């Protein structure tokens, strides 16, 4: 059984390699011939073009061939990447997480700040460890990490949260999620449109929606922060359910953006946006059924780890080839697996939890390498993002409290008002970098990373003020 599981996982891993991984040595993308007719004498639909050439993402393309590097440069890059991987794995150790909680660092973004700075330092021309060329060559691996984060978040989502949610709380969550989303989208769209000169395309609207989706979600580490501050387990679990629903709202935003805002110059299937939504849902459902069947006959966390790795590679590879969001596809798959019966769920949860933080810290390194701190537009967008997000959430809580005073407990209102950013917000930024090419995307990186740090300060100040007030 172990040999069979390993072979199946290897097959999934190979079949799920992202399309960008097959780039030629000169950096170009090979032409893929049109599919053969499904039946003799029947031509493929006219909507399927003769070649598939995915649009170039925002991560810069390699300016020269990899063979131009000297052996010393190659060794330096390999050793540097290995060191980053080792540090990320060690930082995910439970004892390190316990130390961070003891020091009062609540959010993964703030505790991962050294990794952001590490990426910024590694991108410096004098260091040249994560140069634009290296980032372009690492691009095929990004969907795999995005998929792992999406699967981890989806596997924590319990459908019973929606079933048992009172209508009054549903109205409140819709308000506390929708109002800050609209505030962020309006403010960001205005600044981006002014900065780009109100160009004919609507890329500024797409980037504003992505930023609004990142701002709509609360860090998953907030419940653990509350528990470390003496909050009862029941109250922290209630906040965790609210965080899960906000993650679902953010995933919905990503799903819509990937379906209706296709990459520029895309060749391949020409489908309307609603059809791409059904493609995303159908792909996640079909592959989840196959994963479920494989996991039913697998025993042991090591075998499950291999199966999960191959499954994420398959899902993220298909999503990357179709220019969809790997985070959304894997989130949907994880949510389906979470809500199906099975005795393997504990092992799956342990495997996902053990590797989620190291993968996320590596993404912080890449986000730091993509960070363009010299762009003043990014810092202006950071101010608008933080003000619009925090102001929108506080306004929504106040409005809902006036109309329905008994819907939210005092801790719920505080959590929804403070609402720190977390891992999903950074994953949204990196996901956008792999799908789209836009001069405004680096500004979003600044807004999200800086916003996460600012909101962490707000969390600490607000908690001390809450305790002081009794």
N, C-alpha and C positions, 0 to 999 in steps of 0.2 A: 504493500500500500504506500509506503514511503517513496519507493522508486517511482510509482505511478504518479503520485502527487508532484514530485519534483519535475518529472517530465512534462506534465500538464502545465505547471507554472512556467517552465522554461519556454514552452510553446507560446503561452500568453505573452511572456516578456518579449520574445522575438517578433511576434505578430503585432505587438503594440508599440513598436518603435516609432517615434514621431517622424513625420515626413521630412522635417528639416535635417534629420540625422543622415539622410541619404544625399546630402549636398556633395557636389563634386569637389575636387581638391582646390580648384580655383575660386571657390566660394559661390559658384552658380548653382542653380537648382536644375536637375535633369528633367527633361520632358517626359511626361507619362502619357503613353498612348491611350486613345479613347477605348473604353471597354468594348469587348466583343459583343455581338448581338446575343440577346437572351435566347432567341429561337432562330433557326436557319431562315434566311431571307427576310428577317425583321431587323431594321436599322435601329440603333439606339435613339432615344429622344433627342430632339434638336437642342434641348436645354443643357445637354451634356456636351461640353466642348471637347475639342480634339486634344487638348493638353491641360494639365493641371499645374499651375505655377503659383503657389501661395504668395500672398503679398509680403513684402519685407517688413518685419516688425520694427519697433522703435529702437531696439538694441542695435548699435551700429554694426554694419557689416565689416568683415575683415578686409583691410585695405591691401594686404599682401598675402601671398601664399604662406602656409605654415612652414614650408621648407626653407624660408628665408631665415629662420631662427638658427642661432648657433647651438651646439649641444649644451653649452653652459646655460643659455637662456631657457632651454627646454627643461633641464634639470631643476633650475630655480623655480620655474612655474609649477612643476610637479610637486616638489617638496613644499612649496607654499600652500598649494591646494590640500595636500595631505595634512599639513599642520592645521589648517582651518577646519577640516573635517574632524580631526582629533579633538580640537578645542570645543567644537560644537557638540560632539558626543559626550565629552566630559561635563560640559555645562548642563546637559540634560539629566545628569545623575540626580536621583531623589534627594541625596544629602545636600547637593548644591541648592536645590529648590527650597529645602527646609531652611537653609542658611539665609536665603533671600527673604523668606517670610519673616524670619527672626529679625532681620535688619529693617523690615518695614517697606520693602520694595514689592509692590503689589502686582505690577503689570509686566508682562513678558517683554514689551517694547523697551521699557526703561531698564530692566535687568539685562537686556540684550544690547544696550547702548554701546558697550565696548566692541561688539561685532559690527555695528553700523560704522563706528569710527575706523575699525579695521578695514572695512571695505573701502571707505573714503581714502584711507592711507594707501591701500593696495592699488588703487586706481591712479595714484599720482605718477606723473611721467618719470620721476626719478626712481620710483620703485618698480613700476611697469609689471606688476604681478597680475592684476586684473585690468589689463588694458582693454580698449574697445575690441581689439582682435580676439583676445581671450574670451571676453563676454560673448562675442558672436559665436565662438566655437563651443561654448558651454550652453548655448541656447537650447539645443535639443534635450538637455537634461532638465530644464526648468519645468516643462509640463509634468514630468514625473513627480517632482517635489510638490507642485501645486495640487496634483491629484491626490497625493498622500494627505495633505492638509485638508482637502475637501472631504475625503473619505473619513478622516478622523472626526471632523465636525458633524458629518451626516450620521455617523454611527452613534453619536450621542443624542441625536434627535429622536424623541419619543412622540409618536403620533397621538398618544393619549393626552399630551399637553393641550392639543387643539380640541380634542373631544370633550375634555373636562373643563375647558375654559369658559367661565360665565360670559354672557353677552356684554355685560357692563365692562368687564376687563378687556374684552375684545375691542370695544369701542375706544377704551382708553389707550390701548397699545397702538391702535390704528392712528390715533391722534399724536401720541408721543413719538411715533416713528415717521409719520407722514409730514408733520409740520417741520421738524428739523431737516428732513430730506428736501422739502421744497425751498426752505430758506437757503440751504447750501447750494442747491442747483441754481437758484436765481442769482445769488451773489457770485458764484463761480462763473456762470455763463456770462454775466455782464463783464467781469474782469477779463476773461479769456477772449470775448468778442472784441473788447476795446484793444487788447494787446495784439490781436491778429488783424485788426482793421476791418472787422465785420466782413470777412471773406464770404464768397458765395456758398462754400460748403458749410456743413453744420458739425464739423469736428469739435468745435467748442462746446456744443450741446452734448455730444457724446462724452467728452471728458468731464463736463459738469455733472452728468448723471453718474458716471463712475465715482467721482468724488462724493456725491450725495449718498451713493450706496455704501461707500466706506464710512461715511459719517453716521449712517443709520444704525450701525451695529455697536454693541457694547462688548468690552473685553470679557472673554469667558473666565478670566482669572478673578473677576470681581467677587463671586461667591466665596472663593477660597480666601480672599482678602478679608471679607466680613467674618468668616469663621475664625481666622487668626486673631481678630480683634474682639472675640468673645461673643459674637452673634450666635443665637441658637441655630442648630442644624436645620430645623424646620423653616425658619425665616430665610436662611441662606439658600435652601433648596427652592423656595418660592422665587427668589431673585434669579436663580439659575434657569428656571422655566421662562421667565421673562426674557432673559438673554437668548435662549434658544429661539424664541419667536422673532426676536430682532435679527438673528442670523438668517432665519428663513426669509425675512423681508429683504435682506441684503442679497441673498441668492436669487430672489425673484428679480431684483434690479439687474444683476449680472446676466441672468438668462435673457431678459428683454434686450439689453444692450448688444449681446453677442448675436442675437437673432435679427435685429432690425438695423444694426450698424455694422455692415459687413466690411472687411478690410478693403481699402482702395486698390483697384487693379486686380481684384480677385478673379481667377478663372476657375471654371468647374461648374458645379451645379448652380443654376440660376433659379432660386426659389424665393417666394415671398417670405416676409419675416415670420408670419404665423406658422408656415410650414417648417421653418428651422426650429421653432419651439417644439413642434411635434417630433422632429428628428432627434432633438436632444432628449426628450422624455422617452421616446421609443428605444433609443440606443442605451440609455441608462437602465431601463427596465429589462431589456433582452439580455444584456451582459450580466445584470444582477442575478437573473435566473440561472445562468451558467455557473457563476461564482457560488451561488447557494448550493447547487448540486455537487460541486467539487468539495466545498467545506463540509458537507454532510458525511463524507467518507474519509476525512483527514483527522488525525489525532496528533496532539502535541503542538506546543507553541512554535517550535522551529519549523515544522512543516506548514503551519498556518502562516508564518512570516513569509515563506517562499511563495505560497499561493497568493497572499495579499500583494506582494511585490509584482508578481506577474499580472495580477488583475488590474492594479493601478496603472501599470505600463500599457496594458491593452486599452483601458478606458481613456487615459490621458493621450495616448497616441492617436486613437481615432478622433478624439476631440480636437487635437492639434492639427491633424490633417484636414479636417472639415472647417478649421478656423472657428471653433467654438471654445467655450470656456472649460478647461479641464477641472477647475474648482467646482463648477456647477454640476458637471456630469458625474464626477466622483461623489459629490455631496448627495445627489439624488440616489446613487447606487448605495452609498452607506446608509442612508435613511431607510431604504427598502430592506436591506439586510438586517438592520437593527429591529425592525418591526415584524420580521418573520420568525417563526419558532426555530430553535436550535440549541444544542448543548455546547456549542463551540464559542458562544458569544463572549464568555469571560476571557478566553485566550485571545480572541480577536481584539478585544478592548485593551488588554495588556500590551499586545504587540503594537497597536496604533499609538497608545499613550507613550510607550517607551521611545519611539522614534519621531513623534510629532515635534517635540521641542528641538532636537538637533536639526531636523529639516528646516524648521522655522528660523533658527538662528543662522543657518546658511543663507536663507533668503534675506535676512537682515544684512549679511555681508554683501550680497549682490545689490540690494537696495542702496547700501552705502556707496558702492562703486558707481551706481547710476545717479547718485545724488549730485546735482550741480549747484553747489552752495553759492556760486557767484551770481546766479540769476536773481535779480531783485524781484522779478515777477513772482517767483516761488514764495518768497517771504511775504509779499503782499497778499498772495493767495492764502498763505498760512494764517494770517491775521483774520481775513474774511471767513475762512473755514472754521476757525475756533469760535469766533464771535457768533456766526450764524448757527453753528451746531449747538453750542451751549445755550444761546438765547432761545432758539427754537424749542429745545427740550424743556427748558424751564417754563416757557410760555405755554406749551402744550400741557404740562403737568398742572399749572395754575388754572387753566381753562377747564380741564377735565375735573379738577377738584371742586370747582365752583358748581358745576352742573351735577356731578355725582360724588358727593363728599365721602361716601363709604366704600368706594371701589378699591382704592389703593391704601394699604397700610403706610404708616409713616416711613418705614424703611424702604418700601417700594418707591415712594415718591422721591426719597433721597437718592436711591440708586438710579432711577430714570433721569433725574436732574443732573447728576454728576456724570455718569455714563462714560467711563474712560474707553479709549480705543485699545484694540488688541491685535491678535495675529491675523485675523481675517482681513482687516483693513490693509495691512502690508501685502497680503496675498492678492488682494484686488489690484493694487498698484503694479506688482510684478506681472500679474496676469495681463493687464493692459499693455505692458511693455512688450510682451510676447505676441500680441495680436495686432497691434496698431502701430502706425508710424505717424508721429505728430510732434512738432516742436514744443507743445504745451505739456506733454506727458512728464518731463522732468520737473515741472513746477508742481505737479500733483504729488510726486515723490516727496518734495520738500514739505508740502502741506500736510501729508499724512504722517511722515516721521516726526516732524516738528510738532504737529498737533497731538500726537500720542504722548510726547514728553510733557507738553504743556498741560494736558488733561491729567497726567499723573500727578503733577504738582497740585492741581485743583482737587484731586481726590484726597491727598494728604491734608490740605488746608481745610477742606469741607468736613472731613472726618473729625479733625481736632475741634472745629467749631461746633459740630454736632455734639461731641462728648462734653464740651465746656458748657453748652446750653442745657445739658441734662437730659 
